[in-house]
Amino acid sequence: MSEALKKELIFYGSYHSDAMNKLIHAVCVPLLLWTGMAMLAPVHVTTVTVSNLTVDLTFAYIATLIYILYYIYLCPAVGLITLPILSAMAYGAHGYWNTDCENKMLWLIGIHVVSWIAQFVGHGKFEGRRPALFDSLTQAFLTAPFFVFFEYCFFFGLFQDLHHEVQREIFRNSHRKSD
């Protein structure tokens, strides 16, 4: 794993140390990602046919592919863990449009907005600091979902050496600031 990625994990972790804020992010970041995919799913780009397989390529599938490739580039082990999850989310986002539900886009926008609000509340009320998106838009929109995947991996006991190293550095940095 690169030192740059470790620094990004430390940066992310320094904004997400409160358990309630972490829980809010563990729920809301995947919802934001999925609702974003679902909002992009109806936007058709082209149709690709290989042999007998035809795929309607949408902005959601392209965005998902970018996320997956970027995550594999950043950390192959975690990137490969995200591959089936993000693929299933994209597939489900497209399937959402086949459901028998009224006001589909309104539901997506509502869930998206509530998820953003919940994260701001998490940072303000539980974390006591502004969200990282004010310091890094790329981190907020592209790598934040990746870091939530890392949090899930840490929760399930994966990459514990890395988790401890990141936590130690966050602790050191927080004490340097308070001195």
SERO-4910 file (N, C-alpha, C, O; in steps of 0.05 Angstrom, whole numbers):
BEGIN
 pado doro    nc1    nc2    nc3   cac1   cac2   cac3    cc1    cc2    cc3    oc1    oc2    oc3
  Met    A     17    -23      0      0      0      0     18     25      0     38     26     14
  Ser    A     10     45    -15     26     69    -18     24     86      7      4     86     22
  Glu    A     45    102     12     44    121     34     23    142     29     11    152     48
  Ala    A     19    149      4     -1    169     -3    -29    160      6    -45    176     17
  Leu    A    -35    134      1    -61    124      9    -64    123     40    -85    129     51
  Lys    A    -42    116     53    -43    116     83    -48    144     93    -64    148    112
  Lys    A    -36    164     81    -40    192     89    -69    200     84    -81    214    100
  Glu    A    -81    190     62   -109    196     57   -127    182     77   -147    194     86
  Leu    A   -121    158     85   -136    144    105   -134    158    132   -154    160    147
  Ile    A   -111    169    138   -107    184    163   -123    210    162   -136    217    181
  Phe    A   -122    223    139   -138    248    135   -167    242    139   -181    256    153
  Tyr    A   -177    221    125   -206    213    128   -212    206    157   -232    215    168
  Gly    A   -195    190    169   -200    181    196   -201    204    216   -215    202    236
  Ser    A   -185    225    211   -185    247    230   -211    263    229   -217    277    248
  Tyr    A   -227    259    209   -253    272    207   -275    253    216   -299    260    217
  His    A   -268    228    221   -288    208    227   -279    190    251   -274    166    247
  Ser    A   -278    202    274   -269    186    298   -292    179    316   -290    160    332
  Asp    A   -314    194    315   -337    189    332   -353    165    322   -358    163    298
  Ala    A   -361    147    339   -374    122    331   -401    128    317   -408    114    298
  Met    A   -416    147    327   -442    153    315   -438    165    287   -453    159    268
  Asn    A   -418    183    284   -412    194    258   -403    172    238   -411    172    215
  Lys    A   -387    153    248   -379    131    231   -403    114    222   -405    106    199
  Leu    A   -422    110    240   -446     94    234   -462    109    213   -472     97    193
  Ile    A   -466    135    217   -480    151    197   -467    149    170   -481    145    149
  His    A   -441    151    169   -427    149    143   -429    120    131   -431    117    107
  Ala    A   -427    100    149   -429     72    139   -456     67    125   -457     50    107
  Val    A   -476     81    134   -503     78    121   -506     98     98   -515     90     77
  Cys    A   -500    123    103   -506    144     84   -488    145     59   -498    151     37
  Val    A   -462    139     62   -445    141     39   -453    120     18   -454    127     -6
  Pro    A   -458     95     25   -468     76      5   -495     85     -7   -500     81    -31
  Leu    A   -512     97      9   -538    107     -1   -533    129    -21   -546    130    -42
  Leu    A   -514    147    -15   -508    169    -34   -497    157    -60   -504    166    -82
  Leu    A   -479    138    -58   -467    126    -81   -489    112    -98   -490    116   -122
  Trp    A   -506     97    -85   -527     82    -99   -548    101   -112   -555     98   -135
  Thr    A   -557    122    -97   -576    140   -108   -564    156   -131   -577    162   -151
  Gly    A   -538    162   -129   -524    175   -151   -524    157   -176   -529    166   -198
  Met    A   -518    132   -172   -518    113   -194   -546    111   -206   -549    111   -230
  Ala    A   -566    109   -189   -594    106   -198   -603    131   -214   -618    129   -233
  Met    A   -594    155   -205   -601    179   -220   -587    180   -247   -598    191   -266
  Leu    A   -564    167   -250   -549    167   -275   -558    143   -293   -552    143   -317
  Ala    A   -571    123   -281   -578     99   -296   -595    104   -321   -591     90   -341
  Pro    A   -614    122   -321   -630    127   -345   -615    141   -368   -626    143   -390
  Val    A   -591    152   -362   -577    167   -382   -561    148   -400   -539    139   -392
  His    A   -572    142   -423   -561    123   -442   -538    136   -457   -540    158   -466
  Val    A   -515    121   -460   -492    131   -475   -491    117   -502   -491    130   -523
  Thr    A   -491     90   -501   -489     75   -526   -497     46   -520   -500     38   -497
  Thr    A   -499     30   -541   -504      1   -538   -480    -14   -549   -471     -8   -571
  Val    A   -471    -33   -533   -447    -48   -541   -456    -77   -544   -469    -89   -527
  Thr    A   -449    -90   -567   -455   -118   -572   -430   -133   -577   -414   -126   -594
  Val    A   -426   -154   -561   -403   -173   -565   -415   -201   -566   -428   -210   -548
  Ser    A   -411   -214   -589   -424   -240   -595   -454   -237   -592   -466   -221   -606
  Asn    A   -466   -252   -574   -495   -250   -571   -503   -233   -547   -526   -231   -540
  Leu    A   -483   -221   -534   -488   -204   -510   -490   -175   -517   -472   -163   -529
  Thr    A   -513   -163   -510   -517   -135   -515   -520   -120   -489   -536   -129   -472
  Val    A   -505    -99   -485   -505    -83   -461   -512    -54   -467   -499    -42   -485
  Asp    A   -532    -43   -454   -537    -14   -456   -519      0   -437   -521     -2   -412
  Leu    A   -500     15   -448   -481     29   -432   -493     56   -423   -501     72   -439
  Thr    A   -493     60   -396   -504     85   -385   -483    100   -370   -461     89   -365
  Phe    A   -489    125   -363   -470    140   -346   -465    126   -320   -443    128   -309
  Ala    A   -485    113   -309   -482     98   -284   -461     76   -286   -444     73   -269
  Tyr    A   -462     61   -308   -443     39   -312   -415     51   -316   -395     39   -306
  Ile    A   -413     73   -331   -387     85   -336   -375     95   -310   -352     91   -304
  Ala    A   -391    109   -294   -382    120   -268   -374     97   -250   -353     99   -236
  Thr    A   -389     75   -249   -382     52   -233   -356     40   -242   -339     33   -225
  Leu    A   -351     38   -267   -326     27   -277   -303     45   -269   -282     35   -262
  Ile    A   -307     71   -270   -285     90   -262   -279     86   -232   -256     85   -225
  Tyr    A   -300     84   -216   -296     80   -187   -280     54   -183   -261     53   -168
  Ile    A   -289     32   -195   -276      6   -191   -247      6   -200   -229     -2   -185
  Leu    A   -242     17   -223   -214     18   -233   -196     35   -216   -173     28   -210
  Tyr    A   -207     58   -207   -192     75   -189   -186     62   -163   -164     64   -152
  Tyr    A   -206     48   -151   -202     35   -126   -182     12   -128   -166      7   -110
  Ile    A   -183     -3   -150   -163    -24   -154   -135    -12   -157   -116    -23   -148
  Tyr    A   -134     10   -171   -108     24   -174    -97     33   -146    -74     30   -140
  Leu    A   -115     44   -129   -106     54   -103    -97     32    -84    -76     34    -71
  Cys    A   -112     10    -84   -106    -12    -66   -119    -37    -78   -143    -42    -74
  Pro    A   -104    -53    -93   -116    -76   -107   -133    -94    -89   -154   -103    -97
  Ala    A   -124   -100    -65   -139   -118    -47   -167   -107    -41   -187   -121    -44
  Val    A   -168    -82    -32   -194    -71    -25   -210    -64    -51   -234    -67    -51
  Gly    A   -196    -55    -71   -209    -50    -97   -223    -74   -108   -246    -72   -118
  Leu    A   -211    -98   -105   -224   -122   -115   -248   -130    -97   -267   -142   -107
  Ile    A   -246   -123    -71   -270   -127    -54   -293   -110    -62   -316   -118    -61
  Thr    A   -287    -85    -71   -308    -67    -80   -321    -75   -106   -344    -68   -112
  Leu    A   -306    -90   -123   -316    -96   -150   -343   -109   -150   -361    -98   -163
  Pro    A   -348   -131   -136   -375   -143   -137   -396   -126   -123   -419   -126   -131
  Ile    A   -388   -111   -103   -407    -95    -88   -416    -71   -106   -440    -67   -108
  Leu    A   -397    -57   -117   -404    -35   -135   -419    -44   -160   -437    -31   -169
  Ser    A   -411    -67   -170   -425    -78   -193   -454    -85   -187   -472    -79   -202
  Ala    A   -458    -97   -163   -486   -103   -155   -502    -78   -150   -525    -76   -156
  Met    A   -489    -57   -138   -502    -32   -134   -511    -20   -161   -533    -10   -163
  Ala    A   -493    -20   -180   -500     -9   -207   -522    -25   -220   -541    -13   -232
  Tyr    A   -521    -51   -218   -542    -68   -229   -569    -62   -216   -590    -59   -229
  Gly    A   -568    -60   -189   -592    -53   -174   -603    -25   -180   -627    -21   -181
  Ala    A   -585     -6   -185   -593     21   -192   -608     21   -219   -627     36   -222
  His    A   -599      4   -238   -613      2   -263   -640    -13   -259   -660     -5   -271
  Gly    A   -640    -33   -243   -664    -48   -237   -686    -32   -224   -709    -37   -227
  Tyr    A   -677    -12   -208   -696      5   -194   -716     18   -214   -739     22   -207
  Trp    A   -707     24   -238   -724     37   -257   -745     18   -268   -764     27   -282
  Asn    A   -743     -8   -263   -763    -27   -271   -783    -34   -249   -801    -50   -253
  Thr    A   -780    -21   -226   -799    -26   -204   -825    -11   -209   -826      9   -223
  Asp    A   -845    -20   -195   -872     -8   -197   -874     12   -174   -886      7   -153
  Cys    A   -863     36   -178   -862     56   -158   -867     83   -171   -855     89   -192
  Glu    A   -883    100   -159   -888    126   -170   -866    145   -160   -854    141   -139
  Asn    A   -861    166   -176   -842    187   -168   -814    176   -162   -802    184   -142
  Lys    A   -805    159   -179   -779    147   -174   -756    167   -170   -740    164   -152
  Met    A   -754    187   -187   -733    206   -185   -736    223   -159   -716    229   -146
  Leu    A   -760    229   -152   -765    244   -127   -755    228   -103   -744    239    -84
  Trp    A   -761    202   -103   -751    185    -81   -720    185    -80   -709    188    -58
  Leu    A   -708    183   -103   -678    183   -103   -667    210    -93   -649    210    -77
  Ile    A   -679    231   -102   -669    258    -93   -674    261    -63   -656    271    -49
  Gly    A   -697    252    -53   -703    253    -25   -683    238     -8   -672    248     12
  Ile    A   -677    213    -16   -658    196     -1   -630    209     -3   -615    209     17
  His    A   -623    220    -26   -597    232    -30   -594    256    -11   -574    259      3
  Val    A   -614    273    -11   -613    298      6   -612    291     36   -597    302     51
  Val    A   -629    272     44   -630    264     72   -603    252     81   -594    256    103
  Ser    A   -590    237     63   -564    225     69   -543    246     72   -526    244     90
  Trp    A   -544    267     55   -524    289     59   -529    304     85   -511    310    100
  Ile    A   -555    309     91   -561    323    116   -552    307    140   -540    318    159
  Ala    A   -557    281    140   -549    264    162   -519    265    166   -509    266    189
  Gln    A   -503    266    145   -474    268    147   -465    295    159   -447    296    176
  Phe    A   -478    316    151   -472    342    163   -479    343    192   -464    354    208
  Val    A   -501    331    199   -509    329    228   -488    312    243   -480    320    265
  Gly    A   -480    290    231   -459    273    243   -434    288    249   -422    285    270
  His    A   -425    304    230   -401    320    234   -405    342    254   -388    346    271
  Gly    A   -427    356    252   -432    378    270   -438    370    299   -426    381    318
  Lys    A   -456    351    302   -465    344    329   -446    324    342   -440    327    366
  Phe    A   -437    304    328   -422    282    340   -391    285    337   -376    279    356
  Glu    A   -383    296    314   -354    298    309   -344    325    319   -321    328    328
  Gly    A   -361    345    318   -353    372    327   -335    387    308   -320    405    316
  Arg    A   -336    379    283   -320    393    263   -333    391    236   -350    374    231
  Arg    A   -326    410    218   -338    410    192   -329    386    176   -308    374    181
  Pro    A   -345    378    156   -338    354    139   -313    359    123   -305    382    117
  Ala    A   -300    337    116   -275    339    100   -280    350     72   -261    360     59
  Leu    A   -304    349     62   -309    359     35   -302    388     32   -297    397      9
  Phe    A   -302    403     54   -294    431     52   -263    434     48   -254    455     39
  Asp    A   -249    413     54   -220    413     50   -211    398     25   -189    403     14
  Ser    A   -227    379     15   -220    363     -8   -245    352    -22   -257    333    -12
  Leu    A   -253    364    -44   -276    355    -59   -271    327    -71   -289    310    -71
  Thr    A   -247    322    -81   -241    296    -92   -244    275    -70   -256    254    -75
  Gln    A   -234    280    -46   -237    262    -24   -266    257    -18   -274    234    -13
  Ala    A   -282    278    -19   -310    275    -12   -326    259    -31   -344    243    -23
  Phe    A   -321    262    -57   -338    249    -77   -326    223    -89   -340    206    -98
  Leu    A   -300    221    -91   -288    198   -104   -276    178    -84   -281    154    -86
  Thr    A   -261    188    -64   -248    169    -46   -264    164    -20   -258    144     -7
  Ala    A   -282    181    -13   -298    176     12   -312    148     12   -310    134     31
  Pro    A   -325    141    -11   -336    114    -11   -315     92     -7   -320     72      6
  Phe    A   -291     96    -18   -270     77    -15   -262     74     14   -258     52     24
  Phe    A   -260     97     28   -253     96     56   -275     83     73   -269     71     93
  Val    A   -300     86     65   -321     72     79   -318     42     75   -323     26     93
  Phe    A   -310     34     50   -304      5     46   -282     -4     64   -283    -26     75
  Phe    A   -261     13     67   -240      6     86   -251      3    114   -243    -16    128
  Glu    A   -269     20    123   -281     18    150   -295     -8    153   -293    -21    174
  Tyr    A   -310    -17    132   -323    -43    133   -303    -65    135   -306    -84    151
  Cys    A   -281    -63    120   -260    -83    121   -248    -84    149   -245   -106    161
  Phe    A   -242    -61    161   -231    -60    188   -251    -73    208   -243    -88    225
  Phe    A   -277    -66    205   -297    -77    223   -298   -107    222   -302   -121    242
  Phe    A   -295   -118    198   -295   -148    195   -268   -161    199   -265   -185    193
  Gly    A   -249   -146    209   -224   -158    217   -202   -159    196   -181   -171    200
  Leu    A   -207   -147    173   -187   -147    152   -168   -123    155   -176   -102    166
  Phe    A   -144   -127    146   -124   -106    146   -119    -93    173   -117    -68    175
  Gln    A   -119   -109    194   -117    -99    221    -90    -84    227    -90    -65    242
  Asp    A    -68    -93    215    -43    -78    219    -45    -50    208    -37    -31    222
  Leu    A    -57    -47    185    -61    -21    173    -80     -4    191    -75     19    196
  His    A   -101    -17    200   -121     -3    217   -107      8    242   -111     31    249
  His    A    -91     -8    255    -77      1    279    -58     23    273    -55     43    288
  Glu    A    -43     21    251    -24     41    243    -38     68    238    -29     89    247
  Val    A    -61     67    224    -76     91    218    -87    103    243    -85    128    247
  Gln    A    -98     87    261   -109     97    286    -87    110    304    -92    131    316
  Arg    A    -64     98    305    -42    109    320    -34    137    310    -30    156    325
  Glu    A    -33    139    283    -25    165    271    -47    186    276    -41    209    280
  Ile    A    -72    178    274    -94    197    280    -92    207    308    -95    230    314
  Phe    A    -87    188    327    -84    195    355    -61    215    359    -64    235    373
  Arg    A    -38    208    347    -15    226    349    -21    254    338    -14    274    351
  Asn    A    -34    255    315    -40    281    303    -60    297    320    -58    321    322
  Ser    A    -79    283    332    -99    298    348    -86    309    373    -94    330    383
  His    A    -66    295    384    -52    305    408    -32    327    401    -27    344    418
  Arg    A    -21    326    377     -3    348    369    -18    374    366     -8    396    373
  Lys    A    -43    372    356    -60    396    353    -69    408    379    -72    432    382
  Ser    A    -73    391    399    -83    400    425    -60    411    443    -65    424    463
  Asp    A    -35    406    435    -12    416    451     -6    445    446     12    456    457
***
